[in-house]
Amino acid sequence: MLFDNHGRQTTYLRLAVTDRCNLRCRYCMPAEGIDFSPKDELLTYEEILHLCGVLADLGVNKVRLTGGEPLARRNITSLVAGLSEQFEKLAITTNGILLPPMLDELIGYGLTNYNLSLDTLNAEKFALVTRRDDFGGTWAALEALLARGVRTKINVVVLKGTNDEELADFVALTEDRALDVRFIEAMPFNDDDGNHHLYLSARQILDNLRETYPTLASEAGDDAHASSLAYRVPGFRGSVGIIPAYSRSLCGSCNRLRLTPKGTLLNCLYSTKGLELRPLLRAGIGAADLSDLIVEFVKGKHATGQDTERLEQAGGIFASMTSIGG
């Protein structure tokens, strides 16, 4: 089993399969993109499945595919098929644009939890935020998911002065839809894009929502490791969540590991020091030795994201969220 030195068990892997994306969201990637990883620097599907088999034996029971845009990686359905044999829970975070043609196949392989990234309900603003004019693609994915009765969440990164006047409109979507909307604090990962001034705290987001929905009530969730604060408007089918991603008030219950597309294992979103697994996998490391390394690595996880930032970053910061897996 994977326990850190603070007594927390790790059971959840966020698996970034690519750093490439078909959008250029302002809070995630510079307009010109990044230096995307050459194919030979990415973990192969065989390497991913070997590593995930070791993690499954260590008690990891949930995997979320992330990116970049995970559906942009070629033949992604074959990876999902392999993961479905190892894990009881499979999830994905996607912008959805590439999703509809492969949705039924993915569902058939057991990928039944979808987080859809959608920061605005306005097509023109979508183009402003993502630097791409494809609102219709993401909306079509949402409709396809809801039509199939699939567990769906919308992830909304809240950007002060950009989409904060739309938050109540997102809540309105939950009135007659079995849909969870989650509002995420913006994180200043791209200094050159000025993300610091876009930040609204979880408290400010909640105050914004209650201006329109004063009866919005806190809910006790059934997940002790939840990354969001849960709310619901009485009588609405769906729910609302607020993720304090930057204020990091829920770090104490974290049960997550992150794997970058290049094979670096990270204990925290704010980590800059990880366990480099790609060279070891390509050198033929055995499952037992790999397991021992991971167990020791997880023991060193810091208590909070603030501790990680203070002790590891030393003034540095990742160039792009897409390099980490979100």
N, C-alpha and C positions, 0 to 999 in steps of 0.2 A: 504494500500500500504506500501511497505518497502522502506523507505528513511533513509539514514544515515545522520549524522550531517554535511556532506559536500555537501548535496543536490543531491546525486546520488541515483537513484532508482535501487533496486535489482530485476532483472527479470529472473535470470539464476541460476539454481542449478546444481552443480557437485555432483552427487550421487554415492559414493563409496559403492558397495554392498558386497565386500569381500576384505580381505587383502591377500588372497591366489593367487598364480600365478604359471603357468606352466613353466615360465622362471625365470632366476636369473640375470637380467641385472645388470651390474657392477655399474651403476649410480643410481640404484633404491633399490637394496637389497644385503645384504652380501651373500657370496657364500653358507654359511650354512643355509640361510633363516632367518626367524625371529620366534619369539614365536607367531604363528598364533592364532587368537582369537578362543576360543571354540564356538561351534555353539550357545549355549545359551546366549553368550555375543553379538551376532550379532542382529541387528534389524530384526524382522521377516518381511515377505512381507506385512502382514496385518498392522504392525506398520509403515512401510515405506509409504504405500498408505494412511493411515490416516494422517500422517504428511504432505505428499505431497498434500493432499486435502486442508489442511490449507494453505500451501504455495501458491497453485493455487488461492485460494480466496484472498490472499494478493498481487496478481499480477505477481507471477512467471509464465512464459509461456514457458520456455525451460528447459529440463532436459537432462543432459549428464550422461550416465552410465559409471563409471570408476571402478577401483579396486586398487590394485591387477589386476587380469584379470577377468573382470565382467562375461564373459561367463563360467568361472569355477564354478560359483555358480549354484547349482542344480535348475532345472526348471526355469531358468531365463526368458524364454519366457512368463511364466504366469505373472511375474512382469511387463514385457513390455506391455502385454495386458491390465493390470490394469492402467498403467501410460498413455496409449494411450487414455483413457477415460477422463483424467484430463488435458493433455497438448497438445498444438498444434504442438510443436516441440520436437522431441525425437532424441537423438544422442548417440553415443557410442565411446569410445576409447578402442581399443582392439589390441592384437597382431595377431588376426585372425586365429590362429591355430585351434581353435575349431569352427570356424564360418561356413564353408560351409554347413554342414548338417542342420543347423537351419536358414540359411540366408533367405530363401523364407518365412518362418513363421514370422521371425522378420520384414521383409519388409511389410508383410501383416498386421501386427499390427501397422504400421506407423513409424517404426524405419528406417528412410531413410537417415540419415547422419552418415557417418562412418569415424573415424580417425584411420588409421592403423599404428601401431608403427613398424617402420622398419628402422634400423640405418645403414644398409649396404646392398649392392647388391652382396656381396661376401659371399658364403656359409661358408667358413672357418672362415671368420671374424665374421659372425653372431654367430657362436659357441663360439668364443672368447668373444664377447660382452655379449651374453645372457647366457653363460655357458650351453647351450643346443643346440643340433644339429638338428634344425628344420626349417631351412630357407625355405625349400620347402612348409611347412605348411602355412607360412605367405604369400609367393608368390602366392600360390593357392588361398588364400582368396582374394588377390588383383585382380587376374584374374576373379574370380567369381563376385566381385563387379563391375568391369568394364564391364563385359559381360552383366550385368543387367542394365547398365546405371545409377547406383546409385551414388549419390554425395559422392565422396571419397577424403580424404586427407591422405597423408603419413606424419607422424610425424617422423622427424629425429633429434635425440639428437646429437649435434655436439661434438665430442670428439677429442681434439687436439692430433695429432700423431696416431690416430686410424682410423678415417673415414673422416678426413677433406680433403683428396685428392680425395674423391668420390663425393663431393658436386655437381660438374658439371655434373656427370653422373646421379644424381637424377634430375637435371634440364632438362636433355635430355629426360627424361620420359614424360615431359609435352609437347613435340613438337607436337605429334599427338594423345595425349590422353587427355580427359577432366578430368584432374587430378590436384589437388593442392598439392604441396610439401611444407612442412613447416619445416624450420630449427630452432631448439630450443637451446638456450644457455644451456650448462650443469650447473647444480646447485650442490654445494658441500654439499649435505645432508648426505653423508656417509663419514665422515672424515677418517675412517680406510681404505677406498678404494682409498684414494689419489685423490679424484675427483677435488680438487682445481687446480691441474696442468693440468687438461684436458680442462679447460675453454677457450673458444674463444668468444669474445664479438660479439654483433650483427654487429658492424662496421667491425670487422675482417672477419666475415662470408660474408658480402656483398662484401668486397674487394676480397675475395677468388673467389666468383661467377663471378665477373666482369673481372677476369683474363681470363676466357674462354668466357664469354658472356658480352662484353663491352657495348652492347646496352640494357642490362637489365634495364628496366625503372620502376620507382615508379608509383604505381596506387593509385588513390583515391578510397578507399573502401566505401561500402554502409552501413557499420556497425560502428556506432559511438563508440561501446564498444569493437571493435576488439582487440584481444590480440596479433596480429601480424602486422608487417609492410608489405604491399603488393607490389609485383613486378611482372613483366611479360616480357618475351622476345618477342619483336614484331613478330607477325605471329604465335606464339605458341598457341595451343588450351588451355593448362592449365596454371596455375599461380604458383607463388613462394611467400612464406611468411617467414619472420624471426621473431621469438618470443624472445623478450628480457627478458627471464624468470628470469635471475639473476640480470641484470642491472635495470630491473623494470621501464623502461622509460614510460610505458603505464598505470601505476597503477591509474593515475588520473581519468580514465574513467571506472574503474572496476564496473561491475554490477552483481558480482557473490557471491554466498554462496557455502559452501562446507559442505557435511555431510559425516562423517567417517562411516565405517562399524559398529562401536559400538554405533553410534547414537550421536556423538558430532558434534554440528553445529559450523562451523568456518567461520569467516569473511574473512580470507586470508590464502593463502598457507603457509605463514610464522607464522601463529598464533600458540601459545601454550595454549591460554586461550579460551575455547569455552563454549557453552551452552550444558550441559549434558541432553539430552532429553530421553534417554532410561529409566532411573528410573521414570521419569514423565509419560511417555507413559504407562509403566507397572503398574503405580499406578492409571491409569484411568483418567488422566487429560482431562478436557473438551476442545473442540475446541476453545472456546472463550478465556479461560485462556492461552492455548498454543499459540494462535495468539498474545495475548498481550505480552507474554514473548519474542517471536521472534521479534516483532516490536521494543521493547526496546533494545534487543541485537544488532540488526542491526544498531541502532542509534550510537552505540559505535565504529563502524568500523573506523580504522585509515585512514588517507589520502593516505598513500602509503605503499608498502611492506617494505620499509626501516624503516618507523616509527613503523610498527608492529614488525619487528625484533628487533629494539632498545628497544621498550617499553615492549615487552612480553617475549623475549627469555632469556634475562639476562644471556647470555653465554651458554645456553642450545640449543640443536638442535635435531630435530626428528631423531630417529634411522633409519628410512627407509621411502622413498617416498611412498611405498606401504601401509603404515599405514594412509596416508593422503588422497590418492585418486588422486594424480598427478595434 
